[in-house]
Amino acid sequence: MKNTISCYFSVPLSRFLLACLLACSASAIFAEQAVQNPMVRPGISLDGKWDIIVDPYENGFYNYRYQESTTGYFRNAKPATPEDLIEYDFARSPKLNIPGDWNTQDDKLFWYEGTIWYHRDIELSVDSQYKYVLYFGAVNYKAIAYVNGKKVGTHEGGFTPFQFDISGLIKDGTNSIVIKVDNRRERDQVPTVNTDWWNYGGVTRSVRILTLLKNHIDDYQVRLADNKNNEIAGYVHVVHDGDDTAQQVSLRIPALNINKKLQVGKDGVARFSTAAKPSLWSPEHPNLYAVELEYGEDKFHDDIGFRNIEVRGEDILLNGKSIFFKGISIHEESPLHPGRAWSDEDAEQLLSWAKDLGCNFVRLAHYPHNEAMLRAADRMGLMVWSEIPVYWTVLFDNATVYDKAELQLREMIARDKNRASVMLWSVANETPKSTERLEFLTKLIKTARSLDNSRLITAALDTQSDDHGAKVIDDPLASQVDVIGINTYCGWYAGKPDTCASLKWISRYHK
């Protein structure tokens, strides 16, 4: 039995996330962890129409006549003379919207699984005082990014943000950006080949070029300390140009009369703890506070709520009081247009419907949803179960697959650790019992706790055992989680709806 969850603050040892061990060369460049709160940072939106080339044979990697000058679609080459043979032309290609999936933007692509190349030119005036970062909210499933014909990096995983430093590749004037997107399902992916949701392909969330100061804040966490209702603690991580460790970070929460100067250590981290008495966040009172951060000329704010979530035996306590979670599962499907949800409007509509149903809780199934959903849940007072797509029959005996799952877990937690609405990190859904699976998921659970021990850990178990008509919770994974999630389908796959209220459960875990 897990008792009250203790809280502490950890900072990644490296500012780079674990690299997915993809089937590519050892020289591959992997994505950086995305900055916190990217939409309030200065930058240039790349949302809108992009040129595309559909490439099921991946011929875009090759050109049989010319070598270094024109090889590959990623170079966006132009013929120097009328006789030059360049067998592609982005300028005369079809267009697709970013953000958006390709399945619902073009009937011919509805069933398509494979590679599509995206291209866009952007005019820039480069200023050496800035670090230029190419930021993606999400790309499903594999992405390779190129700037001015040069590869900037790769990313695998369809539902989490990532970024690349492109400072050394851009120039004054016209810059070419090309993204290779591949949504083919493969056995060694997370999720694997078989799921029960639509495999949308494309750049499904916003893309931006962030113009970050050389000295800037890239990560932070601000929350209640150690389940104390009268203390706020956390850290701020900064990036600085050179060995500048003397500067301070300013932390202000005006509504709580907090105004502190935090010393930045040699590790780039400013840690803090301060007395405060915030009005705690709850579904009835979703209180949020403007948290202002400043490091040199880098200034921005975030809206953050403060609350405690813990377990005590078979009870879940929010801010020290027992709470019953009542809600629904939601897929990332737009209620306003066909295809993937991604906008503030999508989030407001979906969560408004949940509120109309009387929900205080939503499960964002079965993958991390867009950031607009989490921020809307913060504002609207809906508790959230957030999950990575370790779904059904992933290869639990494959170390590379584990790395892919852990990367998605790290990216989910990194993005959403400041969202008060997130109560549960889920590491899996309906996975078949085996020794390898238990080791795989237990390792993910330990990683989740090391990254953020202020939430509860869960997984959805597929309970099948019966004992004289009672459902038996006998999955050994239940010993590892804080809250046991159960998927049962009374009135759907078995029985009738009027029998559901009489279901009996047997559990030895007292959770």
Secondary structure, DSSP 8 states (H G I E B T S, - for coil): ---S--------SSSS------SS-TT--B-B---SSGGGSSEEE--EEEEEEE-TT-GGG--SS-STTT-SGGG----SSTT------GGGS-EEEESS-STTT-GGGTT--SEEEEEEEEEE---TTEEEEEEES--BSEEEEEETTEEEEEEE-SSS-EEEE-TTT--SEEEEEEEEEE----TTSSS-S--SS----B--S-EEEEEEESSEEEEEEEEESTT-TTEEEEEEEEE-SSS----EEEEEEGGGTEEEEEE--TTSEEEEEEE-------SS----EEEEEEETTEEEEEEE----EEEETTEEEETTEE----EEEE-SB-SSSSSB--SHHHHHHHHHHHHHTT-SEEEE-SS---HHHHHHHHHHT-EEEEE---BSS--TT-HHHHHHHHHHHHHHHHHHTT-TTEEEEEEEES----HHHHHHHHHHHHHHHHH-TTSEEEEEEE---EETTEEEE--GGGGT-SEEEEE--BTTTBS-GGGGGG-EEEESS--
